[in-house]
């Protein structure tokens, strides 16, 4: 444990509230400065801009970022031909395909090779990825980049009908509640009108206390991990007296499942707006009121590629490769984030935005299951369809022909539910895969508080041998 964390863990709860509030005030100063106001004004003025205007703005930012990376970042000095930026034209980025893809392993091995000047500079803000699938990565942000990023967050909130000035309740993976003996699994950030909820302490025993805290706090909106908010929603649906009505639910950091969305909207009478991004600050995708996921072109360049590096057609799932346009301290060019997604074939959204739209996000390759009959299978939420007696479920694969099914049953869970779940899984994965069911009181979260519905522990070479033939 770090020294500050050790001190924090020994403080009384009211002083922990004060510490969380002080940290919240620091974050507010970092996020809402001059760069925020400048970017926010630009986003408002271009929100409904025609495609050509957005393409011209995006191309200009891309040219500047590529030139900057080629001149100042050690990793890209020998990778980016200085002539490439001048070859880019709005609507024609074929020259971008001449650049190699940056793999996460490159960044993990030597993050300073991606920093301007090859070293950390004064004023940069350090951050670490969670390391869910490997060693954490050290990242650095310009202060202005953080402010600009939060301009996109604020527009995302505003189009959902809320803002940073509203009271919010947020699930966080940070260890704001040390240990397991506390009876209050949340802390107050008075600087930002926020109730910060611990996701790692959430289970069937503590959920009523969380709901009671939310009713007393009366947030205008909920934000955070969809798995955590969905747990609250399922419990609230079973206990109408614990209902809570709010304006909006903003989800991020995990793949949002249809079943989770339905439970949240039914329980809280609020519309769910999903958002996708990365700690590496490479893209900002957000849902509008019509449930279309927009890839904001001024935040980053999104490519969805086949294994041979060619762009995918609309509706065809592929690797997400991103070039960030915000953070000049640590530029990443054509960075493969490890997620899978597909473009939509719609030309324009009913909301009026002309931004590119994402049809589906399948999550990390590590979140695919494998069966000899079906190949690689993503998005396992259809397997839960019609199963009423589950609070939560997780699939863990350690062998190609077996699957562990961890589940938290509700009191109503019976033989019919188990048989339905088993039939759904065999329909999805084939009849030959063996299923090992394990009833649990709770399914542990990762160190960062995130819940992984699918955990693949198959040998790394298996995907290379079989190829990636997935079932959507």
N, C-alpha and C positions, 0 to 999 in steps of 0.2 A: 504494500500500500504506500502511495506517495505521502510525503509529510503533510501537505495540506489536507489530503483526504483523511489521514489519521486524526488530525486535529478536528476536522468537521464531524467525524463519526462520534467524537466524545462530547460534542456540544449538546446542550438541552434542545428540545425541539424548537422552542421559540427563537433561539439563536441560529438554528439551522434555517428557519424561515428568513431571518435577517441576512444570512450568508447567501441564500438563493436570491433574495431581492437585490443584494449588492451586485452579484454576478449578472443578474438580469439588467441592471442599470448599465453595466459595462457593455453588455451585448447591444443594448439600445443605442448607445453612443456610437458603437462600431457600425451599426446597420442603417441608421437613419440620418446620415450626414448629407453634405452637399451633393455627393455623387448619387445618392439615393434620389434626391429631389430632381436632379438633372435627368436621370434615366427614367424615373417615374413619369415625368412630363413627356418624354419621348414616346414611351409606351402608350400613354393615353392618346397622344395625337396620331399614332400609327395603328391603333388597335384594329380598325376596320379598313386599313389601307388596301388598295388593289395589289394583286400579286407582283406586278412589275416593280412597284415602289419598294416592297419588302425585299424582293430579290436584289435590287440595287443596293439597298442599305446593308443587307447581309454580305453581298459580294465585297463591298468596300471594307467591311470589318474583317472578312476573311483574308483579303489581300494584306491588310495591315498586320494581322496576327502572324501570317506566314512569313512576311518579311522580317518581322520582329524576332520570330523563333530562329530563322535562318542566320540572322546576324548576331544573336545574343545568347542562344541556348546551346551548350556543348553538344547535346545529343543530335540536334538537328542541323548543325553547321555543315556536316558532310552529307546530310540526307536530303535536304531541301535545295533543289536547284534555284538560285536567285531569280531565274527567268520565269519560274512557274507562276508566281503571283500575277505577273503582267499578262499571262495567257488566260487567266480566269475572266469569264464574262457572265453576266447575269443570265441564268438559264442554260449555261454550258460550262460545266465544271469537269469536263473530261480530263483536263490537265491534273486535277486532284488525284485521279486514279493512278498517276505515275508515281505518287509518293507511297512508300511502304507503310504498312500498318504498324502502329506502336502497340506492343503487347504489354499486358499488366506485369508480366515477369520482368520486362525491361525497367519499369518504374520501381518495382519492388527491389531489384538488385542494387540500384544506385539512383535514388531520387534526386540527388544534387546534380546529376547530369541533365536534368530537365529544368533546373533553376536558371534564371538569368544570371550570367556570370559564373555559373557552376557552384554557387555557395549561397547560403541564406544571407539576406540583406536586412538592414535595420528597418524596422517598421512593418515587416511582414508578420502575418498572423499564422502561427503553426497549427496544424490539425493532424489527427491520425485517423485513418479508416478503422473500421471495427475489426477487420481481420476475420470475418465470418468463414471464409474459405481458404485461409492461409495466413501468412505473416502480415500484420498491419503495415500500412504504407504511410510514411510521413509526407504530408503535403504542406505547401505554403501558399498563402493568399496575399495579394495586395489589399490594403485596407479599403481602397476604393472599389475593388472587385466585390468584397462582401457587401458594401452598400448597394452596389448595382444589382447584385443578386436579389437583395430584399425588395428592390423595386418590382421585380417579377413576382415575388411572393405576395406583395401587397396587391398587385393587380389581380392575381389569382384569388385572393380573399375578396376583393371588391366585387368581382364578377359573380361571386357566390353570395353577395349581399351582406358581407361583414367587413371589418377592417381591424387594423392593429390596435385601435382605440377601444374595441369591444372586449368584454370579459370573455376569456377563453379557458377551457380545460384541456390540457395537453398531456398525452402519454409520452414519457421520455424514457430512454434506455439508460440515462445517466443514473449513477448510484446516489440519488438524492435521499433515499431512506436506507441508511446503513443497517446491515444485519437483518435478522428475522424476528426480533422481539418487539418491534414497534407496533402500536395499535393504530397509528395514523400513517397510512401509506401514501401520503402526499405532502407537499410543502407549498408554501405560498410565495409567488413572485409578485410583490405588491407594485414593483416598478413597472410591470407590464400587464397588470390586471389579470394575472394568470394563476390557475390552480395546476401545479405540476404533479402529475400522477405517476407513480412508479409502476412500470409494466412488469417488473420481475417478481412482484409480490402478488400479482393478480391470480386468484384461483377461486374455486367454488365457495370456499369458506369466507374469503375476504370481499367478494363482489358486493354483497349487501351494504358493506361499509362504504365502498366506493360510490355506489349509487346514492347513499344517504348524503355523502359529502357533496356530490354534484347537485342534488336538490337544494342543499343549503347555500351553495355558492351561486347557483343560477347562471351558468355561463351562457353567452349568446351562441357560441359554437364550440364544437369538440374538434380536436386535431390529434394526429399521431398514427400509430400503427393500426391498420384495419383489424388485425387479429385480436387486439386488446379491446377495441371498441365493440367488435362483434360479440365478444364474450359478455360484455355488459348488456348488450342488446338482447341476447338469447335469454339471459336471466330476467331482464325487464319484461320480456314478452310472456314469461311464465308467471310473473308477479305484477299484474296490472296496477296494484297499489303503489308500486315503485316506479311508475312511469315518469318520464322527464321529457319536456318539450323544448326544443332548441331550434335555432334558425338554420344551421348548416353543419355538415360533418366534412372535414377536410382530411383525407387520408394520404399517406405517403410511406416510403421506406420499405414496403413489402408489396408483393403482387396482390392486388385486390381481387377477391373471388366474388362471383355473382351471388353466391349464397350469403356471403358476408354483407354485401350491399343491401340485399333484400331484408336481412334481419335488422340492420341499422335503421333503414328508412321506415320499416314497420314499427320498430320500438320507440323511436324518438321523433317521428313525424317530420324528419328533416331530410333534405336532399343531400346525397353524398357526392362530393367532388374529389376525384382522385388526382394525384400529382406524381410525376416521375422525375427523378434527378439523381445525381451522384455526389458523393463527397468531393470527388475530383473537380467539380464545378464545370461539367462539360455540356450539359443540356438542361432545358427546363420544358417539360411537357405538362400540360394541365388540361383538365376536363372543363368544358363549358356546360351550360344548363341543359344542353341536348345530349349529354353523355358522349360527346366527341372529344377525343384526346388530341390536342393541338401541340405540335412541336414548334416552340417559338423560334423563329429564324434569326432573331437578333441576339439570342443567348448562345447558340451553337449551331454547327452544321451536323445534321443527322444523315448517316448512310445506313442502309440495311442490306447486307451482302450475303451472297451465296458462298459456299466453301471455296470456290475458285476465285473469289474476290470480285465477281461481277454483281451489279445491283440486282436486287430482287424485284420481281413484278409485284403489283398490288395484290394483296392477299397471300403472298408467299412469305413464310417466316424465314428470317435469316439473322445473322449476327449484327448486333448494334455496334456501329463504329462512329465515334464522335470527334469533332474538333471544336473545342471551346473557344468562345469569342470574348470572354469577360476577364479572365485572370491572366494578366501579362507576367506575373511573377513566376508562374510555372506552366507555360503553355504545353498542351498535349495535342498533337496533330494526328488525326486518324487513329484514335485510341479505341481499342477493342475492349469494351467494358465487361464482357462476359454474359450479357443478357441477350435474349431473343425477342424479336418483335416483327410486326408486319405493317406495311402501309395499307391504308384504305383505298378503295377505288372511287370514292366520292370526290367530286370536283370542288364542291364548296359546302360549307356547313350552314345549316339553317340559322345559326347565330349571327352570320354575316362576316365572320373572319375568313380570310383567304389563306390562312397558314396551313402548312402540310398537316395531315391528320394520320394518326396511328390507329390501326384497326384493333390490334391486340398486343399485349405484352405478356410474354410467356415466362419471364423470369430467367434465372441463370441456367446455363447448361447443366450445372450440378444439381438442379432441381428437376431433372428429367429422370423418369424410371425406365428401365429396360426390360423387355421380355422377348424371348426368341420368336414369338408369334407376331408381335406388333412392332418390334424395333424400339426406338426411343419415343416415349410418351410424355407429353407435357400437360400442364393444367389438370390436376387430378380432382378438382372440385366437382365435376360431373359424377364422380363415384359416390358423393354424399347425397345425391338427389333422392328424395323420398325417405331418407333415414331421419326419423323425428327425434330419436332418443339420445342424441349425442350433444355434448357440450363442446367437444373439441376432438380433433383427430390428426394424427401425424403418421406419415408413411416413411419407413426407413428401409433402404435396400442395401444389403451387404453382400449378397450373392445374386448372380444373374437369374437364378430360378426360384428365389424366395423373396418374400416381402414381409417385413414386420409392420403390423398395424396397431399403433398405440392409440387408445381412445379413452376419453373421459365420459362415462355414461351418466345420463340423467336418471332420476328414480324411475322414469317411465320406460327406460331402455329394456327391450325384451328380445325374445328369439326372432320375431319377425324383423326387427331392426337389423340384427346381426346378419340374418339371411339376405336381406336386401342389400346391405353393404357388401357382403361377399359376392353376390350376383353382379352388382355394379362393377366391382373390381375385376372380376373375370371377364366381363363384357369389355372393359377398357383395356385390360392387359393380356387377355387370352386365358384359356382354361387350364393350361399346363403349369402356371406359376403357383407355387405353394404360398399360402397365407397363414401367418402366425399372429393371432389376435392377442393383445395384451391390454387388459383394463388397468387404468391408472387413476389416481386421485387428482393428479395435475401433470401437465406436460411442461417440463422445464423450458424456460427461455434461454437464449444465448446470453453471453456476458453483456451484450449491448441492448438487451431487452427485446430483441426481435424474435418472432416466432417463425420457424421454417416448417411449412406444411409437408414438404418433401425433402428428405435428406438422402442423398446418394453417396454411399461409401464404396462404390465399385472401383476396381483397379483403374488407374488413369489410362492404361493402354487399351481398355475395352472399347472406348469410343472410337479410337483410331482403327481398330480391327473391324468393327461393325459398320462404321460410317454413321452419320447423323440422319437417320430416316425417322422423322417424328410423326406422331399422331397429334393433331391440333385438339 
